[in-house]
Amino acid sequence: MAHVKHMKWWGWGEEGVHFEYANKPAFAPFVKKALGVDLRPRERDTIDFSTVTVPSSRAGQDVLETLARISGTDNVTTDDELRVVHWAGKSVTELLLTRAGDFARVPDVVVYAGSEDEVAGVLRLAVEKDLVVIPFGGGTSISRSLQPDPAEERTIVSLDLGRMNQVLAVDETSGLATIQAGVLGPDMEAQLNARGWTLGHFPDSFTHSTLGGWAATRSSGMQSDKYGDIADIVRGMRVVRPAGTVVLRPLPSTSTGPSLREMVIGSEGRLGVITELDVHVHRLAERREVIAYMFPTWQQALTAMHDISRSDVSTTFARVSDARETAFSLSTQKAPATLRKKVAVKGQNLLWEVMRRRGWDTAAMCISYVCFEGSTSEVDRRKKTVAGIVKKHGALVLGSGPGALYDQKKFDTPYLRDFLLEQNTIGDVSETAAPWSKLTTLHQAVYDAADRAFQQTGKTGWIMSHMSHSYHSGACLYFTFGYELGEHPHEEYAVIKGAIQQAFVDSGGTLSHHHGVGTEHSPWMEQDVSPEGVQLLRGLFATADPGAHLNPGKIVG
Amino acid sequence: MAHVKHMKWWGWGEEGVHFEYANKPAFAPFVKKALGVDLRPRERDTIDFSTVTVPSSRAGQDVLETLARISGTDNVTTDDELRVVHWAGKSVTELLLTRAGDFARVPDVVVYAGSEDEVAGVLRLAVEKDLVVIPFGGGTSISRSLQPDPAEERTIVSLDLGRMNQVLAVDETSGLATIQAGVLGPDMEAQLNARGWTLGHFPDSFTHSTLGGWAATRSSGMQSDKYGDIADIVRGMRVVRPAGTVVLRPLPSTSTGPSLREMVIGSEGRLGVITELDVHVHRLAERREVIAYMFPTWQQALTAMHDISRSDVSTTFARVSDARETAFSLSTQKAPATLRKKVAVKGQNLLWEVMRRRGWDTAAMCISYVCFEGSTSEVDRRKKTVAGIVKKHGALVLGSGPGALYDQKKFDTPYLRDFLLEQNTIGDVSETAAPWSKLTTLHQAVYDAADRAFQQTGKTGWIMSHMSHSYHSGACLYFTFGYELGEHPHEEYAVIKGAIQQAFVDSGGTLSHHHGVGTEHSPWMEQDVSPEGVQLLRGLFATADPGAHLNPGKIVG
């Protein structure tokens, strides 16, 4: 079988890697207070696949044989565990279903395509034999962009791009690389770094998601302030469709009608399968530093982030946690194990003392991280300017120590979700973007909506937020929420997540800043892009895929 | 009749404004040498409209009455001159046809819609009565995006947006303005400037084109390095369609499937009529300076522009003319009329002497302009850095004098085209964008192709170019070409312009960087976005406008 690395069939990330709380003394008390949940030590390291029953493959022998002719016997499988690995993404709903063994409909066959020709062959077969094809990158979707329609009667092919994982070329003069769609983040960065380049795109899912998946779901990485959203990064593409391949050459800018590039980006497989991308790449920065700041209040912090964004200074990212997320963040600090770390804790206690003496309410303070990249002199100049801005808004400069820690831990958060699920507790995220003028009211509206939903469902719920991804006219607000599961997990989740999503669109925000639509967010599409906008999208999908073979039902029903 | 300002029916710009060559002593000799044409003084200041015959309006009384009910009698007209003003844009082909009175098919009625409701009424009527609707902004298109299909049998409505010309709101916190689509550039800037803001979008057509037109044709302004292309500037839109209005709220970034915003931008009226836009606006810069530099060679100049683009310095624009355009530019200098200007000429002669002493070939030298905006200290810092970069590539810093002159003259060039046409001479432009790695070969390939086409048509032709609009991965090359008209003007033009367009796509460039597609560039669409890409666009237009009422035939046939 093809050597493609997959995540745990039952959760996030690699087998053997877990969130640990025993070494974080403040964490269990925090969870107890926030959610009313008594944490227990982790009971199991994995889940035995034999404990679940998987619906049999419905793929006919003729389809399997043709697929084997296209991609080779070794690259076509009806293995139950691999079909379950490919059945869905990692949204809370999908994790709940997976852990319950509740697989309404699972792909009937997984094909690991090794080339554009193979992808084209699979799509042609799909039209000929009336199959459904769902492209699969890393499987990190939290918008249910992968899960098949439970009522789908046709044979479903999960088309895994994982074998197409090469950086094919770097145009060093133009800062452009041609890269296959199925490459995982770290593998791609390793290939680029070896030549002195980076894509600079680091979404939370980075370690387990793919370049093609980022493009197909309109991803944005933590460093988008410098490197852009994936829609800015991708300049050219090859997109395989049943009747032929859309070839968009790498162009810095063009005036050729409606943007096909921007039509394919975010299309979640509904217009075809992205096999190859031309993307902006950048020289590795001479110096990189993440500096932490502490603000007395959320409002001061937000205004400072906006001032940084509209200043002459370029930052790689500028983010700030609100008071609740700051408190959460402090609760996940490890107990100091070394003398050096014990000194650091003393330093921190001293800092708290300084703040209290300044009259800060330490329950209101907000931690911020700003990343600087560039030449040493540029980094120094920018740090100085930013220090001036944040101080004007009452912040203390904490320096590079906490920043380095943030940088190390940044991809670990998704493991926490699985740990909490085992404790019968939901920890989930949802994010939006809105104009600067609406961020404060939106933030409050989401909190109010979540609190109402927690009340309605009888929960001791928790919600917290940070601001990240600055643009000229606005920014992203990213919310994390949690609560203990009740007897009707899916219904409760719909109420709570739904309330948050509704508050987004009601407050001038978008239903999703960088997690796509799938089926999870499609109920808000008409409110976000208007009913007539949804009609245009429906028409586009219908004309591009009249037989509904390409990941049907996603984005708009 | 509605008070909407129009350009000359027979040419560019305002009646009474002309290109003058008598006060530019080097110009006639330059044209003689470059094109073999002996310039004569301008013979007429205008063309009497009574000299042409216009096909009668075919609009039925019922349609005219309904339109009058929608927009008011004063805003509906079948006047011949107004119909001719609206019949086409200002491409060379259209100017030739207009001057020859060769109006194959002219809109049957012009409607000046004053509101979104009126636009909606017109579109509903179009579906009901099987009409064709062609939205009209300023009429500056040079891609034949406005000209009706000569074979169109149905009644054609030119829908003029010129009454919808208000800045409706400015969100000062977010740097966003809500503006009606029909506002002309200067009118919009005046309204914004009065509140301390600017859009920063200045295409060559600025004085006579509209915000809605820029969006509908994917425009890019001279200052796009700082302010972005129109696709970056526009964040939200209202787009009226027969069945309803697509409402895209102003969002800094979103992950809601294929981008409807990027689908409507560049759609040239084929998806509906843009009536209102939410756009990025910026505070007027504290300081603005345009500095000129002279490079010894094109290659050194290009590399320097690329180095500026990838440096830590933000510029508002950075452009460089090649040797031929530099020579042309010098030929359009006015004779010095004042003592101060005579001193300046002496200074210039001295400069030439310096260059010759340095061993420069003055026939190879290239003039460059870089614009800096920001705080005084930032402008100074950036100027210093850029001076260091250009000097490394052998340039001399000419200072702000020539830069200021460039800034004043920047919107005047289109008048030259009309002057030359009267002299039976074509002066026209075409532009592309390509990755940095391809600019040098593309530039040469276009020159070679143009020279072959000039030979083929027996012309003494001229072509020149500048680089402008820098992006991370490439830039725009903008070509201007000229030749004396022969007996078969349309056939000759097709050979020469066609050769240039073909060289663009053959050399890795796009068919248009910021002038749209219309019918002028549609023959290269398959080569630019691939046949399957064109199929996707055809499907989109067919599904969005099944009755082909909305500016049919444009972009893809």
Chai-1 contact restraints between the chains, C-beta under 6 A:
chainA,res_idxA,chainB,res_idxB,connection_type,confidence,min_distance_angstrom,max_distance_angstrom,comment,restraint_id
A,D171,B,S437,contact,1.0,0.0,6.0,A-B,restraint_1
A,T173,B,W436,contact,1.0,0.0,6.0,A-B,restraint_2
A,T173,B,S437,contact,1.0,0.0,6.0,A-B,restraint_3
A,S174,B,P435,contact,1.0,0.0,6.0,A-B,restraint_4
A,S174,B,W436,contact,1.0,0.0,6.0,A-B,restraint_5
A,S174,B,S437,contact,1.0,0.0,6.0,A-B,restraint_6
A,S174,B,S473,contact,1.0,0.0,6.0,A-B,restraint_7
A,S174,B,G474,contact,1.0,0.0,6.0,A-B,restraint_8
A,G175,B,H472,contact,1.0,0.0,6.0,A-B,restraint_9
A,G175,B,S473,contact,1.0,0.0,6.0,A-B,restraint_10
A,L176,B,P435,contact,1.0,0.0,6.0,A-B,restraint_11
A,L176,B,S473,contact,1.0,0.0,6.0,A-B,restraint_12
A,R218,B,S255,contact,1.0,0.0,6.0,A-B,restraint_13
A,D229,B,S253,contact,1.0,0.0,6.0,A-B,restraint_14
A,R235,B,S473,contact,1.0,0.0,6.0,A-B,restraint_15
A,R241,B,E532,contact,1.0,0.0,6.0,A-B,restraint_16
A,G244,B,E532,contact,1.0,0.0,6.0,A-B,restraint_17
A,T245,B,E532,contact,1.0,0.0,6.0,A-B,restraint_18
A,V246,B,S530,contact,1.0,0.0,6.0,A-B,restraint_19
A,V246,B,E532,contact,1.0,0.0,6.0,A-B,restraint_20
A,V246,B,G533,contact,1.0,0.0,6.0,A-B,restraint_21
A,V247,B,S530,contact,1.0,0.0,6.0,A-B,restraint_22
A,P250,B,P435,contact,1.0,0.0,6.0,A-B,restraint_23
A,L251,B,A433,contact,1.0,0.0,6.0,A-B,restraint_24
A,L251,B,T510,contact,1.0,0.0,6.0,A-B,restraint_25
A,P252,B,A433,contact,1.0,0.0,6.0,A-B,restraint_26
A,P252,B,Y471,contact,1.0,0.0,6.0,A-B,restraint_27
A,P252,B,S473,contact,1.0,0.0,6.0,A-B,restraint_28
A,P252,B,G474,contact,1.0,0.0,6.0,A-B,restraint_29
A,S253,B,D229,contact,1.0,0.0,6.0,A-B,restraint_30
A,S253,B,A433,contact,1.0,0.0,6.0,A-B,restraint_31
A,S253,B,Y471,contact,1.0,0.0,6.0,A-B,restraint_32
A,T254,B,T510,contact,1.0,0.0,6.0,A-B,restraint_33
A,S255,B,R218,contact,1.0,0.0,6.0,A-B,restraint_34
A,S255,B,S512,contact,1.0,0.0,6.0,A-B,restraint_35
A,S255,B,H513,contact,1.0,0.0,6.0,A-B,restraint_36
A,S255,B,H514,contact,1.0,0.0,6.0,A-B,restraint_37
A,S255,B,G516,contact,1.0,0.0,6.0,A-B,restraint_38
A,T256,B,V517,contact,1.0,0.0,6.0,A-B,restraint_39
A,T256,B,D528,contact,1.0,0.0,6.0,A-B,restraint_40
A,T256,B,V529,contact,1.0,0.0,6.0,A-B,restraint_41
A,G257,B,G266,contact,1.0,0.0,6.0,A-B,restraint_42
A,G257,B,V517,contact,1.0,0.0,6.0,A-B,restraint_43
A,G257,B,I555,contact,1.0,0.0,6.0,A-B,restraint_44
A,P258,B,M263,contact,1.0,0.0,6.0,A-B,restraint_45
A,P258,B,G266,contact,1.0,0.0,6.0,A-B,restraint_46
A,P258,B,S267,contact,1.0,0.0,6.0,A-B,restraint_47
A,S259,B,E262,contact,1.0,0.0,6.0,A-B,restraint_48
A,L260,B,V529,contact,1.0,0.0,6.0,A-B,restraint_49
A,L260,B,G533,contact,1.0,0.0,6.0,A-B,restraint_50
A,E262,B,S259,contact,1.0,0.0,6.0,A-B,restraint_51
A,E262,B,E262,contact,1.0,0.0,6.0,A-B,restraint_52
A,M263,B,P258,contact,1.0,0.0,6.0,A-B,restraint_53
A,G266,B,G257,contact,1.0,0.0,6.0,A-B,restraint_54
A,G266,B,P258,contact,1.0,0.0,6.0,A-B,restraint_55
A,S267,B,P258,contact,1.0,0.0,6.0,A-B,restraint_56
A,H280,B,H472,contact,1.0,0.0,6.0,A-B,restraint_57
A,H280,B,S473,contact,1.0,0.0,6.0,A-B,restraint_58
A,D312,B,E378,contact,1.0,0.0,6.0,A-B,restraint_59
A,E378,B,D312,contact,1.0,0.0,6.0,A-B,restraint_60
A,A433,B,L251,contact,1.0,0.0,6.0,A-B,restraint_61
A,A433,B,P252,contact,1.0,0.0,6.0,A-B,restraint_62
A,A433,B,S253,contact,1.0,0.0,6.0,A-B,restraint_63
A,P435,B,S174,contact,1.0,0.0,6.0,A-B,restraint_64
A,P435,B,L176,contact,1.0,0.0,6.0,A-B,restraint_65
A,P435,B,P250,contact,1.0,0.0,6.0,A-B,restraint_66
A,W436,B,T173,contact,1.0,0.0,6.0,A-B,restraint_67
A,W436,B,S174,contact,1.0,0.0,6.0,A-B,restraint_68
A,S437,B,D171,contact,1.0,0.0,6.0,A-B,restraint_69
A,S437,B,T173,contact,1.0,0.0,6.0,A-B,restraint_70
A,S437,B,S174,contact,1.0,0.0,6.0,A-B,restraint_71
A,Y471,B,P252,contact,1.0,0.0,6.0,A-B,restraint_72
A,Y471,B,S253,contact,1.0,0.0,6.0,A-B,restraint_73
A,H472,B,G175,contact,1.0,0.0,6.0,A-B,restraint_74
A,H472,B,H280,contact,1.0,0.0,6.0,A-B,restraint_75
A,S473,B,S174,contact,1.0,0.0,6.0,A-B,restraint_76
A,S473,B,G175,contact,1.0,0.0,6.0,A-B,restraint_77
A,S473,B,L176,contact,1.0,0.0,6.0,A-B,restraint_78
A,S473,B,R235,contact,1.0,0.0,6.0,A-B,restraint_79
A,S473,B,P252,contact,1.0,0.0,6.0,A-B,restraint_80
A,S473,B,H280,contact,1.0,0.0,6.0,A-B,restraint_81
A,G474,B,S174,contact,1.0,0.0,6.0,A-B,restraint_82
A,G474,B,P252,contact,1.0,0.0,6.0,A-B,restraint_83
A,T510,B,L251,contact,1.0,0.0,6.0,A-B,restraint_84
A,T510,B,T254,contact,1.0,0.0,6.0,A-B,restraint_85
A,S512,B,S255,contact,1.0,0.0,6.0,A-B,restraint_86
A,H513,B,S255,contact,1.0,0.0,6.0,A-B,restraint_87
A,H514,B,S255,contact,1.0,0.0,6.0,A-B,restraint_88
A,G516,B,S255,contact,1.0,0.0,6.0,A-B,restraint_89
A,V517,B,T256,contact,1.0,0.0,6.0,A-B,restraint_90
A,V517,B,G257,contact,1.0,0.0,6.0,A-B,restraint_91
A,D528,B,T256,contact,1.0,0.0,6.0,A-B,restraint_92
A,V529,B,T256,contact,1.0,0.0,6.0,A-B,restraint_93
A,V529,B,L260,contact,1.0,0.0,6.0,A-B,restraint_94
A,S530,B,V246,contact,1.0,0.0,6.0,A-B,restraint_95
A,S530,B,V247,contact,1.0,0.0,6.0,A-B,restraint_96
A,E532,B,R241,contact,1.0,0.0,6.0,A-B,restraint_97
A,E532,B,G244,contact,1.0,0.0,6.0,A-B,restraint_98
A,E532,B,T245,contact,1.0,0.0,6.0,A-B,restraint_99
A,E532,B,V246,contact,1.0,0.0,6.0,A-B,restraint_100
A,G533,B,V246,contact,1.0,0.0,6.0,A-B,restraint_101
A,G533,B,L260,contact,1.0,0.0,6.0,A-B,restraint_102
A,L536,B,A544,contact,1.0,0.0,6.0,A-B,restraint_103
A,G539,B,T543,contact,1.0,0.0,6.0,A-B,restraint_104
A,G539,B,A544,contact,1.0,0.0,6.0,A-B,restraint_105
A,L540,B,L540,contact,1.0,0.0,6.0,A-B,restraint_106
A,T543,B,G539,contact,1.0,0.0,6.0,A-B,restraint_107
A,T543,B,T543,contact,1.0,0.0,6.0,A-B,restraint_108
A,A544,B,L536,contact,1.0,0.0,6.0,A-B,restraint_109
A,A544,B,G539,contact,1.0,0.0,6.0,A-B,restraint_110
A,I555,B,G257,contact,1.0,0.0,6.0,A-B,restraint_111
